[in-house]
Amino acid sequence: MTGFPDLGLNKKLLKAVEETGWKTPTPIQEQSIPVGLMGSDLFGEAQTGTGKTGAYALIVLGRTKAGQEKPSTVVLAPTRELADQVAKEMKVLAKYTKHNIAAIYGGASYGKQIDALENGCDVVVGTPGRILDLQGKGILDLGQIKELVLDEADRMLDMGFVEDIENIISMTPDSRQTLMFSATLNDEVRDIAARSMKEPVEVSVSHDAVVTDLVRQYYIETPRNKKIDILRDIMANGNPKMLVFCSTKIMVDDLYDGFSKEGMKIGAIHGDMPQDRRQKTIRGFKNNRMKVLVATDVAARGIDIDDIECVVNYDAPIDPETYTHRIGRAGRAGRTGVSITFISNREDRRIPAYEEFMDRKVERVTRKQIPNLRIDNPELKALHADEVIKEQPAVSHRKKIDATIRKDVTIKADMVVLSLDLGKNEGINRTDLVSYISGCAGIPEDSIGRIGLSTKTSFVEVGSDDAENVIRAVNTTRFNGRKVRASYAPQKERCKDKLAKKN
């Protein structure tokens, strides 16, 4: 069995690794670290939770000197939470090498970040927007970069960071080493890799077997208009802990809104929701405050939960690889799990494709057979028997807005919609807008609701108690040098209807 000493790491890094408690390298670490330490450009295809952060951290810390005035490594991450998490992990691994690590991201004070750069740092971990911001102010110099890391490249591209990434790449020396990590290899990821890397070595662990014999796989042929009724039947069969995958954000919202109105405790996550809110929802699901979570593939990447009993493909994925990664969420940690995929008439060829890819059979069942399927796991039921699921107190509405009460996250139930004369023409996306409002108004990102973004205007849900403060703060600050006007949005339509139209 390969150990960390076999990978070519220096003694200082090996000592830090030993103290973290890591015993053996993960597949992505075993395959990528020796290649990366030799200086080759590297493309790593790996899911969240496979140890990729440790892989590229050990590579760059092993190849660069500590104690430099200007950074020699920049790591790009899609969100402030991931940037902060990566920086913390790298600091642990740099305990004995003495590399200085700085986390740079939007929605936080400039002061500490500027001080970290001006005092000298070796590694900058940050989001593309804030890195470009500080570079533009002459505070961050990218001219000495020897190592460039793009973490979760596909997710950054999904969030609209392609131009920012290309700008940052163009500011770094051509002689740099580039390490790119992505969960998927779509055309856009391949394109940016081709333009930024020199003969990269490709390392993939995404094709590792994530489906085991512990996952019992079923599919049900059904027209689209019957899916929700079948989903109710599955929920009623033992009240299993379920992860439901949808192909679109709109479908996630529709299922969430519909079941919430019926009084069901359900969570929902997708890419348009602020990261803080997604993380709170995932924590609620992990701690059994709700038994059902509806998600898109991109948003579900951060889920690392071992007691999911059932995965439902409400929308059957097109490619077999996505299917295997979805259903691999069940049957973890040696426990049994179930997957159920809804198949419409036009999707009848997908099941054979899944079976060929996995070399496993997916069993056809009918709706009438659902009560006979053992979906819930008795072992997990016993494990959680002593846990008390606390009910959220009912909250009355004070405003005219017919706001949806989100029971799965801690936010105000009374939401109002604000209108800002700031839209896509300004080069802003939803993530930037959340960070901007949070920063200038001093409110948490997870207190901001849904966002509708058009060419010249944006509509933002905020708590009614925060609305006046947000309007006042926005109207006294500037975005990219120009004044922004905020006001209450016209209330001719309900909040969710207006936002739905903008989305």
Secondary structure, 3 states (H helix, E strand, C coil): CCCHHHHCCCHHHHHHHHHHCCCCCCHHHHHHHHHHHCCCCEEEECCCCCCHHHHHHHHHHHHCCCCCCCCCEEEECCCHHHHHHHHHHHHHHCCCCCCCEEEECCCCCHHHHHHHHHCCCCEEEECHHHHHHHHHCCCCCCCCCCEEEECCHHHHHHCCCHHHHHHHHHHCCCCCEEEEEECCCCHHHHHHHHHHCCCCEEEECCCCCCCCCCEEEEEEECCHHHHHHHHHHHHHCCCCCEEEECCCHHHHHHHHHHHHHCCCCEEEECCCCCHHHHHHHHHHHHCCCCCEEEECCCHHHHCCCCCCCEEEECCCCCCHHHHHHHHCCCCCCCCCEEEEEEECHHHCCHHHHHHHHHCCCCEECCHHHHHHCCCCCHHHHHHCCCCCCCCCCCCCCCCCCCCCCCCCCCCCCCEEEEEECCCHHHCCCHHHHHHHHHHHHCCCHHHEEEEEECCCCEEEEEECCCHHHHHHHHHCCEECCEECCEEECCCCCCHHHHHHHHC
